[in-house]
Amino acid sequence: MFRIIKKSLKKGRVTGQYPESSVPAPEVSDATRSKAKLFHRSLSIREVDTGSCNGCEMEMNALMNPIYDAERFGIHITASPRHADALAVTGPVTFNMEKPLKDAYRSTPEPRLIVALGDCAIDCGIFKNSYAVTGPVEKHIPVDVKIPGCPPRPNEILDALLTVLGRRKKE
Amino acid sequence: MDNLNEIVQEMVKTFKDQILDLEQIQGIPVFYFEKEDILEIATYVYKTPSLRGTLSLQWAADLNPIKPVCRVYYLFSLESGGHWLILAIDLLEEDRLFPSITPRIHAAKWYEREIRDMIGLIPVGHPDLRRLVRHEHWPRGTHPLKKDFPWNTVLERREGTYAYRHIEGEGVFEVPVGPIHAGIIEPGHFRFSVAGEPIMQLEIRLFWKHRGIEKLFENLSLINGVSLAEKVSGDTSFGHSLCYCQAVESLLSVEIPPRAEYLRTLFLELERLHNHIGDVGAICSDAAYSLALAHCNQMKEQIMQMLDRLAGHRFLRGVNRVGGVAVDLDSSQLDGILAGLAKIEEDFKELTDLLFSNASLIDRLETTGILKEQTARDYGVVGVAGRSSNINRDIRRDHPFAAYRHLNLKVPVYQYGDVRARVRVRVDEIHEAISIIRQVCGRIPKGPTYIEAISSATRGRWALSAVEGWRGEILYFVMAGENGRIHRCKVRDPSFVNWPVLQDVAPGNIIPDFPLINKSFNLSYAGNDL
């Protein structure tokens, strides 16, 4: 135990040891920006998977690891849509998940931000028009922010979320 | 191989009147029977001490327009030498009934329900004919894998309810969980029946994420299927695409260059490594030990960033292609991998010493979620879960693919089948993976990494391939269609086999231990639901 503590002390901080995102941050409309303003210092996100390949989930999980540590920006994951400020929806909406998605949407208090995370959530990707897929997230609930990528890297997700919150330095 | 010949001759002698046809495809004997005989013969393969076949896969293919039949295949992995053996029956045109083997071979239970949902063949005598893939709101008569079902059909929503099994009695109540869970995980529905604390019954309902992957494959050409295979289960992108590529390569008789084989082995082990390390951390975190989670997540992230630098994708997408790999590594990159892994190995060793000497953690892990060896055999459990319940199977050793036949490999096997055993298997496999990567870096031959696949396969020909992914064995059956397209692609993620066994493992444990048990199996919803 002491060896590990000693090692951690010697190692110093690991947070922030990731390359800068090379993808331009998504466009954010004024309406979304003013909605996001309310949450200024914190953002509770509920993740809803409607049929992804679980790549996006892994990257969302990575967002919480000590290296990205999204919590330092007040971004955290909540267990219930009722506590959420934002829904992050991943994957094309499958025939079987359409109703649970709408339920989660209705349970989220207003004002709410809806984030379509990953290419599949934005336009169904490779699953487009399949009999088992009923369309992108946008078709079922209004989407405020789109974060493209298959899957988007954690630094890209973080970058996009900070842009939405208006906390990213302007270039 | 002699051994397999003996087995085939023995089978021919025993059933000479019943065998309609016998062929060898890729060295796998395929026996054709009348459908009435299948129960007897499958039971023979399953029970006979010299064979002891585990049902590894059961699937059906609509052979129209090649032939007006639906064919059901049964793939058995034999205990002796790990040989494969396939039984097959044909159902002519309008015939939809075939005898269920589930009453004798438990492992067939979900396969037969799946066949009924997807192709509309009815396993007569199956004890549980509720819908599996098609949820209750699907219209009647929707069988997506039939050839006359257009892939882009828009389904109409119907009303309907799923009949859960109920336990009734004083003080018994049900705890429904999902489909949307509390963490960042995939959707699935669990229904616990409890009286007091212990779970009396668990019913798992999945297939919320059914995306129609097997049907989408039928729109693609053999060469282009790789990108879809990568999206079957994101965390196993490389394992799935490798398995798909191998099937297509043996279908097109392509021999890939040795350097590509070594690179595939390297990447597969790196994928295993980061997933296993992440799992060890997540299991500890479910036992409320977050120090381990923080350390493991750090190591996992380091490996994933390394993959991003090496291959341009954190999940290794776009690396595999039919005929080899699209990424080559130079010697300085290989040295970089070794240096990175040496540090990770040292850190991980220190962490595991700490974990296994932590009494409060071990108390949570030991005797929790015991999977008995017999139960595991009945279900045909594969991968980490199997090896922690004394099932000594590993495709890397039993059916060597890529460069594994040139490498030394130890397969860790534990007996207790509890969460601790599953953690131990993972820890041992992490060290083993690092050792394999070292061997690969030391022996990798020079040469090209890719060979152009030109020949096309005659329609109706098929190939089977297996890969030991980090979760367990992945199987692909690919049948060629017209003009280099896919006629049928059956995908089996290890999760499909291991999910139902959770229903047997959970009873007797308390609900707060269930996340721990579930995590120690860590099954994919996406790979299962397809």
Contacts between the chains, C-beta under 8 A, distances in Angstrom:
chain1	res1	chain2	res2	distance
A	1	B	354	6.2
A	3	B	350	6.3
A	4	B	291	7.7
A	4	B	295	7.7
A	4	B	350	6.2
A	4	B	351	7.1
A	4	B	354	6.2
A	7	B	347	7.8
A	7	B	350	7.4
A	14	B	298	5.9
A	18	B	301	7.9
A	18	B	305	6.8
A	19	B	305	7.7
A	47	B	184	4.6
A	48	B	180	5.9
A	49	B	180	7.7
A	49	B	185	7.3
A	49	B	186	4.9
A	49	B	187	5.5
A	49	B	209	7.3
A	50	B	187	7.6
A	50	B	209	7.8
A	51	B	208	7.8
A	51	B	209	4.5
A	51	B	210	7.9
A	51	B	211	5.4
A	51	B	526	7.9
A	52	B	186	7.5
A	52	B	209	7.6
A	52	B	234	7.1
A	52	B	526	6.8
A	53	B	231	4.4
A	53	B	232	6.7
A	53	B	233	6.1
A	53	B	234	3.9
A	53	B	237	7.9
A	53	B	526	5.0
A	54	B	186	5.7
A	54	B	233	6.2
A	54	B	234	4.3
A	54	B	235	5.8
A	54	B	524	6.3
A	54	B	525	7.1
A	54	B	526	4.8
A	55	B	231	7.8
A	55	B	234	2.9
A	55	B	235	7.3
A	55	B	237	7.3
A	55	B	315	5.7
A	56	B	234	7.4
A	57	B	184	5.3
A	57	B	185	6.3
A	57	B	186	6.4
A	57	B	234	7.6
A	58	B	234	6.3
A	58	B	235	5.9
A	58	B	315	7.8
A	59	B	314	7.6
A	60	B	184	4.7
A	61	B	184	5.2
A	62	B	297	7.6
A	62	B	300	7.9
A	62	B	301	6.1
A	62	B	304	7.2
A	64	B	184	8.0
A	65	B	294	7.6
A	65	B	297	3.7
A	65	B	298	6.6
A	65	B	300	7.5
A	65	B	301	5.4
A	66	B	294	5.2
A	66	B	297	6.4
A	66	B	298	5.4
A	67	B	297	7.8
A	67	B	298	6.3
A	67	B	301	4.8
A	68	B	301	7.9
A	77	B	183	7.6
A	77	B	184	6.0
A	79	B	182	3.6
A	79	B	183	7.4
A	80	B	182	7.2
A	81	B	180	7.8
A	91	B	209	7.1
A	92	B	211	6.7
A	94	B	208	6.9
A	94	B	209	5.7
A	94	B	210	6.0
A	94	B	211	5.8
A	95	B	135	7.8
A	95	B	137	7.8
A	95	B	138	7.3
A	95	B	155	5.7
A	95	B	210	7.4
A	96	B	135	5.0
A	96	B	137	8.0
A	96	B	207	6.6
A	96	B	208	4.6
A	96	B	209	7.3
A	96	B	210	5.9
A	97	B	179	7.2
A	97	B	187	6.2
A	97	B	208	5.3
A	97	B	209	6.7
A	99	B	137	7.9
A	100	B	179	5.1
A	100	B	180	5.6
A	100	B	187	6.7
A	100	B	208	7.2
A	104	B	180	5.8
A	125	B	231	7.7
A	126	B	216	7.3
A	126	B	227	6.6
A	126	B	228	5.9
A	126	B	231	6.0
A	127	B	211	5.0
A	127	B	212	7.4
A	127	B	216	6.9
A	129	B	151	7.7
A	129	B	152	4.4
A	130	B	151	6.6
A	130	B	152	7.0
A	130	B	211	6.1
A	130	B	212	4.1
A	130	B	215	6.8
A	130	B	216	5.7
A	131	B	144	5.7
A	131	B	149	7.6
A	131	B	150	7.7
A	131	B	151	6.2
A	131	B	152	6.4
A	131	B	153	4.4
A	131	B	154	7.4
A	131	B	155	6.1
A	131	B	212	5.4
A	131	B	215	6.8
A	132	B	144	7.3
A	132	B	155	7.9
A	132	B	210	5.0
A	132	B	211	5.3
A	132	B	212	3.7
A	132	B	215	7.9
A	133	B	211	5.9
A	133	B	212	6.9
A	150	B	317	7.3
A	151	B	234	6.9
A	151	B	315	7.4
A	153	B	308	7.3
A	153	B	314	6.3
